[in-house]
Amino acid sequence: MGKGMWEITVNEELDYQPIKSKFNKEQVVQQISKGNSVIIGTAYARANSGKKLGGLVNTAKKQYAPKGTEITLFPSSDYYEEWVEVNKKIRKQKKMPEVPLHSDFGYSVKKAKVYDDEGHFEFLDLMPGTYVVMASFDFSNSYNYSYVSGYTNYYNYWGYAGSTTNYGTARSSYIDKANIEKSVTISKDGEKIETNLKEM
């Protein structure tokens, strides 16, 4: 670079891998396709999820994931748990970009879709183990509220005697998003697990 100094540029990004646990592609592929177990479930958001609207009362108890909503499942592992913890620390420190998932991680992912209007989904051919099940969907929250509709004035012989406030009630709604993640464990092959995938 001049004056006897040299500068060597090294692409360290390719070698940077803070996650010590290994990702086993062959194992996860078998885990989601070679078993006899089933996970069936219901995806929905609860009435008290979403925005807090100054004490207004939400009148809907459940908001089901719409038909066609994609549900994601993949085996939990030492690799995935370490990946979550490493990126949590990185986000907290705000000094470097997050670590991406292993390039073969997609082989461990299984997809299903909600098949009715009550948020139901199903995963087949699973081996025993712990799985992460995820969903993201928009839903409508409805609520009742009261408002001032006017005033009633009272008069007597001497003139104005006071007034009362009149209130009305109405119903409204807003669109919100549910982001849900849950761990589900299959203990033995052939087991059928029922789970509620719900945002509280």
C-alpha positions as CSV (number, residue, x, y, z in Angstrom):
1,M,0.0,0.0,0.0
2,G,3.0,2.3,0.2
3,K,5.8,3.1,2.6
4,G,6.5,-0.6,3.1
5,M,2.9,-1.2,4.4
6,W,0.6,-3.9,3.0
7,E,-3.2,-4.2,3.4
8,I,-4.7,-7.7,3.0
9,T,-8.5,-7.9,2.6
10,V,-10.1,-11.1,3.9
11,N,-13.7,-12.2,3.4
12,E,-14.3,-13.3,7.0
13,E,-18.1,-13.5,6.5
14,L,-17.8,-16.9,4.9
15,D,-15.9,-18.3,7.9
16,Y,-18.0,-16.6,10.6
17,Q,-20.1,-19.2,12.3
18,P,-20.8,-18.6,16.0
19,I,-23.2,-21.5,16.3
20,K,-21.3,-24.6,17.5
21,S,-24.1,-27.2,17.2
22,K,-24.3,-29.0,13.9
23,F,-27.3,-29.1,11.6
24,N,-28.1,-32.7,10.6
25,K,-30.0,-32.5,7.2
26,E,-30.5,-36.3,6.9
27,Q,-31.9,-36.6,10.4
28,V,-34.5,-33.8,10.1
29,V,-35.6,-35.0,6.6
30,Q,-36.4,-38.4,8.1
31,Q,-38.1,-36.9,11.2
32,I,-40.7,-35.1,9.1
33,S,-41.4,-37.8,6.6
34,K,-40.7,-41.3,7.9
35,G,-42.9,-41.5,11.0
36,N,-46.5,-42.6,11.7
37,S,-47.5,-39.7,14.1
38,V,-49.9,-36.9,13.5
39,I,-50.2,-33.4,14.8
40,I,-53.7,-31.8,14.4
41,G,-54.6,-28.4,15.7
42,T,-56.5,-25.2,15.6
43,A,-54.9,-21.8,15.0
44,Y,-56.6,-18.7,16.4
45,A,-56.1,-15.4,18.1
46,R,-57.9,-14.7,21.4
47,A,-60.2,-11.8,22.2
48,N,-57.6,-10.1,24.4
49,S,-54.8,-10.2,21.9
50,G,-53.8,-7.2,19.7
51,K,-54.1,-3.6,20.6
52,K,-55.3,-2.3,23.9
53,L,-58.0,0.3,23.2
54,G,-58.3,2.3,26.4
55,G,-60.5,-0.2,28.2
56,L,-62.9,-0.8,25.4
57,V,-64.5,-4.3,25.4
58,N,-63.7,-6.7,22.6
59,T,-66.8,-8.7,21.9
60,A,-65.2,-11.5,19.8
61,K,-63.9,-14.5,21.7
62,K,-61.9,-16.2,19.0
63,Q,-60.5,-15.1,15.6
64,Y,-59.7,-18.2,13.6
65,A,-56.9,-18.3,11.1
66,P,-58.5,-17.9,7.7
67,K,-58.9,-20.9,5.4
68,G,-55.7,-21.2,3.4
69,T,-53.4,-19.8,6.1
70,E,-50.0,-21.4,5.9
71,I,-48.8,-23.3,9.0
72,T,-45.1,-24.1,9.3
73,L,-43.6,-27.0,11.3
74,F,-39.9,-28.1,11.7
75,P,-38.1,-30.3,14.3
76,S,-36.6,-28.4,17.2
77,S,-32.9,-29.2,17.8
78,D,-29.8,-28.1,19.6
79,Y,-28.8,-26.2,16.4
80,Y,-32.1,-24.3,16.2
81,E,-32.2,-23.5,20.0
82,E,-28.6,-22.2,19.8
83,W,-29.4,-20.2,16.7
84,V,-32.3,-18.5,18.6
85,E,-30.1,-17.6,21.6
86,V,-27.2,-16.3,19.5
87,N,-29.4,-14.0,17.5
88,K,-31.2,-12.8,20.6
89,K,-27.8,-11.7,22.0
90,I,-26.9,-10.1,18.7
91,R,-30.1,-8.1,18.6
92,K,-29.5,-6.9,22.1
93,Q,-26.0,-5.7,21.4
94,K,-26.8,-4.1,18.1
95,K,-23.2,-4.4,16.9
96,M,-23.4,-6.9,14.0
97,P,-25.9,-8.5,11.6
98,E,-27.9,-11.6,12.8
99,V,-26.7,-15.1,11.8
100,P,-28.8,-16.7,9.0
101,L,-30.1,-20.2,9.3
102,H,-28.1,-23.0,7.8
103,S,-28.4,-23.1,4.0
104,D,-30.0,-26.6,4.3
105,F,-32.5,-25.7,7.0
106,G,-35.3,-25.5,4.5
107,Y,-35.2,-29.3,4.2
108,S,-36.5,-29.5,7.8
109,V,-39.5,-27.4,7.1
110,K,-43.0,-28.9,6.5
111,K,-46.0,-26.8,5.4
112,A,-49.7,-27.3,5.9
113,K,-52.7,-25.0,5.3
114,V,-55.8,-24.3,7.3
115,Y,-58.5,-26.3,5.6
116,D,-61.7,-24.9,7.0
117,D,-63.2,-21.7,8.6
118,E,-62.3,-22.8,12.1
119,G,-58.6,-22.7,11.9
120,H,-57.9,-26.5,11.6
121,F,-54.7,-27.9,10.2
122,E,-52.9,-31.3,10.2
123,F,-49.4,-32.7,9.8
124,L,-48.7,-36.3,8.9
125,D,-45.8,-38.8,8.8
126,L,-43.9,-37.4,11.8
127,M,-41.4,-39.3,13.9
128,P,-41.2,-38.8,17.8
129,G,-39.5,-35.6,18.8
130,T,-40.2,-32.0,19.6
131,Y,-41.4,-29.7,16.8
132,V,-41.8,-25.9,16.4
133,V,-45.2,-25.0,14.9
134,M,-45.7,-21.4,13.6
135,A,-48.4,-19.3,12.1
136,S,-48.9,-15.7,11.1
137,F,-52.3,-14.3,9.9
138,D,-54.4,-11.2,9.9
139,F,-57.6,-11.1,11.9
140,S,-60.4,-8.6,12.7
141,N,-61.0,-7.6,16.3
142,S,-64.4,-6.1,17.0
143,Y,-65.4,-4.2,20.1
144,N,-68.2,-2.1,21.6
145,Y,-67.7,1.5,22.8
146,S,-69.8,4.3,24.2
147,Y,-69.8,7.9,23.0
148,V,-71.5,11.2,24.0
149,S,-74.6,11.6,21.8
150,G,-75.8,14.9,23.2
151,Y,-77.1,16.7,26.3
152,T,-80.5,17.3,27.7
153,N,-81.1,20.7,29.3
154,Y,-83.7,21.3,32.0
155,Y,-85.5,24.6,32.8
156,N,-87.8,25.7,35.5
157,Y,-89.8,28.9,36.2
158,W,-86.6,30.8,36.9
159,G,-84.6,29.6,33.9
160,Y,-81.9,27.0,33.3
161,A,-81.9,24.3,36.0
162,G,-79.1,21.9,34.7
163,S,-78.4,19.2,32.2
164,T,-77.6,15.5,31.8
165,T,-75.2,13.9,29.3
166,N,-76.7,11.4,26.9
167,Y,-74.6,8.4,25.8
168,G,-74.9,6.1,22.8
169,T,-73.2,2.8,22.1
170,A,-71.7,1.5,18.8
171,R,-69.6,-1.4,17.5
172,S,-66.4,-1.1,15.5
173,S,-63.4,-3.2,14.5
174,Y,-59.8,-3.1,13.4
175,I,-57.4,-5.4,11.6
176,D,-54.5,-6.9,13.6
177,K,-51.9,-9.6,13.0
178,A,-51.2,-12.7,15.0
179,N,-47.7,-14.2,15.1
180,I,-47.7,-17.5,17.0
181,E,-45.0,-20.1,17.8
182,K,-45.4,-23.2,19.9
183,S,-43.5,-26.3,20.8
184,V,-45.2,-29.7,20.4
185,T,-43.7,-33.0,21.5
186,I,-44.5,-36.4,20.1
187,S,-43.5,-39.1,22.7
188,K,-44.0,-42.3,20.7
189,D,-44.4,-43.3,17.1
190,G,-48.0,-43.5,16.0
191,E,-49.2,-40.9,18.5
192,K,-51.9,-38.4,17.5
193,I,-51.4,-35.0,19.2
194,E,-54.0,-32.3,19.3
195,T,-52.8,-28.8,20.0
196,N,-54.2,-25.2,20.1
197,L,-52.0,-22.8,18.2
198,K,-53.3,-19.6,19.8
199,E,-52.1,-16.0,20.5
200,M,-53.0,-15.0,24.0
